[in-house]
Amino acid sequence: MKCDVCKSKIQTTFLNKIVGTYIRDSRGKRKVVCPECQKKFSREELLEKF
């Protein structure tokens, strides 16, 4: 999977869970965010990017 903000590849665990999080935008679509982007941006800033 790739981060929807910075387009970098997100690592997965051995059970194929992502090392990051999912955020839902205003339309209810699920977006993937890497840990680096979580540190850089607040939740409100991430939602503005979608």
N, C-alpha and C positions, 0 to 999 in steps of 0.2 A: 504494500500500500504506500501511497504518497501523501504527504501533508498537503492540505488544500490551501494553505497560506504560502509556504515557501517552496513547495513542490519537491522537497527532499524525501528520500526513502525513510520509512518508519520501520524500526526493528520490531520483530515479533518474538513472543516467548515460545517455548517448545509446544505449547497447546494452541498456537496460532492466535494468541491474543496480542493486541498491539501495545507497544510501550508509548502511551500517549492517551488521548481522550477523544470522545466524540462530543460535538456541540451541534445543537439543532438551530437552524436559522429561522427567520420569520415565517418561512413557508413550510416549516416542519421537516426540511431535508436534513439528513445527518451529514455533518462535515467532520473530517479527521484532522486533528491538530497534534503536532509533535511536541515533545517536552520543551524543546528550545523556544518554540513560538509561545508556549504557555508562560515561560519565564519572561519573555520580552513584552508581551501584550496583556492587557487586562481582558476580562470577558467581554466588556462592552466594545473594546477596540477590535476584538476578533469578530464580533457579530457585524460590525460596520464593514469589514473586509469582504463579507459574503454578500 
